Amino acid sequence: MSEELLINLAPGETRVALVENGLLQEVQIERSSSVSLVGNIYRGKVIRVLPGMQAAFVDLGLERSGFLHAADIPSGDEQRDILQKVHEGQPVLVQVVKAPLGTKGARLSAYLSLSSRYLVFSPRGSHVGISQRIESELERQRLRDCIEKLARDNGISGGFILRTVGETASVGDLAKDMQYLAKRWSALEQSLPGAPVASLVYSDLPLEIRALRDMAGPQVERIRLDTATGFAKARAFAETYSPELLPRLQHYEGARPLFDLYSVEDEIGKALQRQVPLKSGGSMVIEQTEAMTTVDINTGTFVGTHNLEETIFRTNLEAASALARQLRVRNLGGIIIIDFIDMQSAEHRRQVMRALEKSVERDRAKTVIAGVSAFGVVEMTRKRTSESLGHLLCEPCEACAGSGQVKTLETLCLEIYRELLRASRQFESERLLVLANELVVARIQDDASDRVSELVEMTGRPVEFKAETHYPREQFDIIPV
């Protein structure tokens, strides 16, 4: 398994792609117009408390206020009532844990944390945790004891979580990370007295550096950056915090764009499509809505070599593996409903579920597969902390208002006929002028002549149709002349 990290920097945008054996597995995009807020710490002000929701809205100095639930506010006496924790007008120190999505503001937490290469530091905590991906209980206890001893030796109070990549870190590396985090927290505390309310007091690293910290694990063999400035920043970060990355860093200077070289641009384009073709000839249809994402598996042209049950089984197996990659590439989160093709064999169903579980194991986002529901669909969730690729790169279509559908030409013609009859009863005029999209006018002119003749007879006056090239497909106007 060969992994490479590709970092493309351009004016106004940074893109990071994780490629495995030449195939895109994950892509992250950050634009100067919409820099990620996750990890940022604000000195906010409570502007509204909602006892019924056990939550509060906090002014961060941003376009939209953030949402802070009572469960995300520390309390020494186990008091859970939001009214006992905060009040309107109160300054609060909060951190963004989930970026604004759609019309929703950022999700906030008063449990603050700072991240480094190997550790996550909770200045106001006391718990020492180990990444769940480190499965050996003996190793987990060894690492826990090591972190607790380092914290005592360095006089650092607070809680720590060891990240997965920290499993292979030396004691010296862990100590260095601890000291770095303690210094950053101390600097943040010193800046608070002079910080105005509703202002940013701490921001996370830029995407290209976060990628080195979070994505460049030992399995990544090469990290390629396509600008000299970006390469210099990455090298400086690695020299200070992750020297083991230095031999893997490369400045790509080829004439062909870096993302084109690995077909990443093509994969991003495919990830914006509803339908995902499978190598077998089957397909997946992925529909993202505000409430959930649905996935429908179809056999398509795949007819198999043995029988129908075997064909369905092979298609579902391939789809389970392909879906895990699509969830990462598209950055889909929240509730996900998967409608696999019905299988008669219980063993086949078990193998498909196991393939899905195994495929999502390497996903850095937390995923939970709930199993098969009473209706035969698979339910799962994937942690969502930022906008999906589709929401980031696209906007609702003006023609269909985001529905994904437009009315047929025949439907629009018949609507115009009905409106002409209505207008003929409402207005006195010598004739009626219809302004419409050129495709609609062409369809009316190609329509059966007796329809238009009947319309003229019913309205009692001539009807003229004029094509307007700038009109959207579904817009039309009827003007009494």
N, C-alpha and C positions, 0 to 999 in steps of 0.2 A: 504494500500500500504506500504510494508516493503522494505526499501532499505538498502543495506550494501555496504561498500567500502572495497575491498580486495587489499592489497598491498604486492606483491611478490618481494623480493629483492634477487638477485643472482649475483655472480661475472660477471661483464660486462653488466648486464641488470637489469632494473627495470620495473615491469609491474603493472598496476593499472586496476582493473575491478570494474565496478559499476553493482551490481546485484539487481534486483527488483523481489521480490517474488520468489527467487531462479533462475531467468532467467537472463542471461547476457544482459545488455543494452548498455554498452560502455566499450571499452578497450583502454588503452594507453600504449605504449611501448617506452622506451628510453634506448638506448644502449651506452656504453662508447665510442664505435667507431663512433657513430653518434648522439651526444647529440643535442637536439633541440636548434635551434638558435633563435627561435621566442622570442622577448622581449629583446634580447641582443642589447646593444648600442655600436657602433664602432666609433672611430675617423678615418674616411675614407679619401680617396683622389680621386677626380674626375679624371678619366683617359680618358674619352671620352664623348663628348656632341653630341647628335643627334637631331638637330633642327627639322628635319622632323617628328620625333617621340615625340618631346617635352619631351625628357628624357635624362638621363645621366647614364653612367656606373661608379660605384664607387669601388675602390680597398679597400677591408676590411681586407686584409691579409689572405684571405681564398683561397681555390682552384679555386673558380669562383668569378668573380666580381658581385656586386649587382646592381639591376635596380632601379633607382630613377626617378619618373615621376615629371614633373613640378608642377602638382597639389598637390604633397606631400611635397612641399617646401614652408614654410611660406614667405609671402611678405607683407610688410606694405602698399604698394601703389597699391595693386591689380594687380601688374604686372604679367602676365601669361607666357611671353616668357621665355623659359628655358635659352636663351643666356643672359638675363638680371638678372638671378638668380645665375648661377654658371658658372665657366669656368674651362678648363682643368688645372690640377695641384692644384686646390683649396682644402684645407682641409675642410671636412664637418662632422658634428656630426649627425649620422643617426641611426635609429633603425630598426631591422628586424621585419616586420609585416607579412611576409609570407615566410616560409622555402623554400630552394631550392627544386624544383620538377623536376625530370627527368633531362633533359639537361639544365633547366633554373636555373639561379642564384636566390639568395634571393631577394624578393621584399622589398624595403626600404621606410622609411618615415623620414623626418626631423621634423615631429611633434612628439616630444618625450613624453613618458608617463611611469610612474612607477605604479605597481599594488600592492595592499595590500589586506587584507581579505575583507574589505568592500568598498574600494575606488580605483579609478584610478586617478592618479595625472598627470596633464599636466603642467609642470613647466612654459612653455612659453605661456600658454593659459589663458583665463579669464572666459570661459563659465562654468556654473554649469549644469550638465545634470543628469537625473534620468533614471535608467534602464527601457526600454520599457515594461518589464514584470510586472512592477508596474503600474496598469491600472487606479486606482482612481486619478482623476485630483486634488482633494483636498489633498490627501495624497502626491502626487508628489510635490505640491506647499509647503506643510508643510516641507517635507524633504529638498527641495531646500533652503527654508529660513533658516533651521537649519544649513545646510552646509555653507551657506554664512556667517552666524553669527559666526560659529566656526572658519572659516578662518580668519575673522576680529579679533576675540578675541585672536587668536594665532599668529597674525601677519604674516600669510602665504599668499603669493601672488601666483596666478596660477589658473588653472581650475581644476574642479573635476567632476568625474562621479560616482554616487552612484551605486554600483552593486546590483543585485537582493537580495542577502543575507543580504545587509545592511538595508533592510526595517525594520528588527526586532532588529537592533543594538541599544544600548543605546547611549545617547549623549556622555558619557564618552568613550565608545568604538570608536566612530567616531573621537573624539578628539585625542585619542591615535594613531589611524591609520594616521591621518593628520600629527602629529608630527614625526612619524616614516618615512613617505614618504618624508617630508621636510628634515630630517636628511640625508636620503640616497641620495637625490638630492644634498645637500650641499657637502657631501663627494665626490660625482662624480665630481662636479665642481672643487673641490680642486685638484683632481687627474689629470685633463686635461692638465695643463701646462707641466707636465713631461711625458705625454703619447706620444709615437711615433706615426707617421702617419700610417694608416692601422693596427690598433690594437684594441683589445677589451677593453672597459673601464667600462662596466657594464654587468653582466649576471644575468638572472633570477634564481629563486630557483630550486633545483633538483626536478624531477618529483614527488617523494613521498611527498615532502612538498608542491609543487604546488597543488597536489591532495587535501590536507587538506584545502588549501586556496580557491580553485576554485570549488571543487566537494562535499565537506562535508557540504551540506546545512542542514537545520533543519529536512528534511525528511529522512536523513541518520541516521539509528538507531544504527549502529555499524560499527567501523572501525577496521579491523583486519590486523596486520602486522606479517609476519612470521619470522622475525629475531630480536634478542635482540638489535642489533645496530640500526636498523631502528626504532624500537619501542622507543628507548631512544631519538633519534633525533626528532621523531614525538611528543613525550611528552614534550620535551624542547620547541619546537615551539609552541605547544598549551598552555603551561604555560605562555609564554610571550605574545602571540598574540591572542589566541583563547581559553581561559580557559573553555568555554562552551563545547569544544570537549573532555576534559579530561575524563568524565565518559563514553564516548563512545569508547575510545581507548582500544584495547585489543592486547596482545601479543599472537599470536597463536603458540602453541608448540606441536600440534598433530603430530603423526607419518605420517599420510597421508598428502601429499602435499596440501597446501591451495587451489590452483586452481583446483586440482582433486576433492576436497571435494564438490565444487560447480559446477562441470562439465564445468568449464571455458575452460580447455584445449580442450575438445570436441567441444565446441562452436567456439573456434578460428579456429579449423580444418574445421568445416563446413563453416565458413565465407570465406574460401579460395576457396570454390567450386562455380562453375557457377550456378548450379541449387539449388534452395531453396524449399524443399517440404513444402506444406501447410497441415495443419491437416485434411482438407476436402478431400485431395487427389489431389488437384490442385498443381500448382507449379509456381515459378517465375524463370526466367533465367536472371541473371545479368551479363552484359558484360561491362567491363571498358576499354575505349580507351583513347588515349591522349586528344582527343577533348571533349569527353563527356562520360557519363554512360547511357546505355540503359537497360530498364527493360521490359521484355515480360511476360505477365500473361497467363497461360494456365489452362484449367479445369482439364486436366489429367484424372484420374479415377473417379473424382467426377461426379456422374450422377444425384444427387439431389433427391428430393422426390415429387416434384410437376411438374415442366415443365422446359424447357431449359432456359427460361428467368430468372426464379428464381434461377436455378443452377449458371448461369453466375453472377447474382447479388451477391449471397452469396460468390462466389469465389473472386470476385473483392473486396468485403468488407473485407474479411480476408486478402487479399493481401495488401490492403491499410494500415492496421495496422501492418502487418509483415514487410512491406517495410521500414516504419519509423525506426523500430529497426535495420534492416539490414544496413541502411545508417549510423547509429551511430556506430554499431559494426565494420563495414568495414571502417569507416571514409571516406566515399565517398563524394567528393565535386565537385564543378563546375556545369556544365549543366547536368541535369538528365532528360531523356525522358522516360516516362512510357506509355507502350502500354497495357491498360486494354482491356479486352475482350469486344467487341461491345455490347452495351445495347440498346434496343429499347425504354425503358421507360425513359422519362426525369427526373422523380422523382428518379428513381434508380441511374441515373448519378449524380444527385445532392447529394444524400446520400453518394455515394462513394467518391465524392470530399470533402464533409464535414468530412468524416471519415479520409481521408488523412490529411486534414488541422488540425484536432484535434490531430492526432497521432504525428505530427511534432511539436506541440506547446511546448513540454517539451525538445526539442532538444536544447542544449546549443549553437550549431552553428546556425548562422542566416540562415533561409530558406525562400525562396520566391516561392510561387506557382503561376505561370502565368495563369493557367487555361488550357482549351482544345484548341489545335490548329485547324487550318482548316483541317488538316489531321486526326483529331480524337485522337491524342496522347496528354498526359498531359505533360506540360513543367514546370520544376521547377529548382531552383538553391539552392545550399547549400554552405555556405562559406567554402573555402578550405584554411587552414593555414599550413598543414603538409601532409606528404605522407600518402596514404591510407594504410590500413593493408596489402593488397596484395602486394603493391610495397615495403613495409618495410620488409616483411618476405620472399618474393620470388624474383626470377630473371628469365629472359627469358629462356625458354627451349632451350638447345643446339640443340636438334633434329629438332625442328620446328622453331627456331629463333624467338620465341615469337608470332608466328602467331596463335598458338593453333591448328594447323593442320599438319599432315605429309602425304606424298604421299602414296598411296596404294601400296602394293607389286606388283600388276599387272602393275601399272604405272611405277614403278622403273625397272621391268623386261624389259618392252618395251623400256625404255630409254637406257638400257644397250644394247639391240639388235641394236638400231639405232647407238649408239656410236661404236659398233663393226664394222658395215658396213663402218662408216666413217674412223675408224682406218685402216681397211683393204685396203682402197684406198690411205691412206697417207704413210703407212710404209710397207717396205719389211721385211718379217719375216717368220720363219718356222711355228710358231703358235702364237695364241693370248691368253694371260693370263688375266682373270678377277678376281680382288680382290674386294670383296663386303661383306656387313653385312651378318651374318650367316642366318638370316631369309630370306633375298633376294635370297641367293644361294640355300637354301632349296626349295624355291618356284620355281626357275628355274629348279631344278632337278626333281621336281614334275610336272613341266609343260609338256604339250604334247610333246612327243619326236620328232614329226615331225617338230616342231618349231626350235629346236636346230639343227636338221638334215638339215633343209632348210637354216639355218644360216651358217652352215659349208660349204654348197654347194655354197652359195652366196659369202662368204669371200674367198673361195678357199684354206682354211687351217684349221687345227684343232683348236678348242676353248676349253680352260680349265678354270674351275671355282673353285676358292678357297675361303673358308669362313674366314673372319678376325673378330675375336670376339670383337676387340677394335674399329671397324669401327662403326660410327653412322649409323642409318638406311638408310639415303639418300646418304651416301658417297660410291663411287666406283671408281676404277682405272682400266684402260685397258693398259696392258704392252705388246708390241711386243717382242717376244722371239726368 
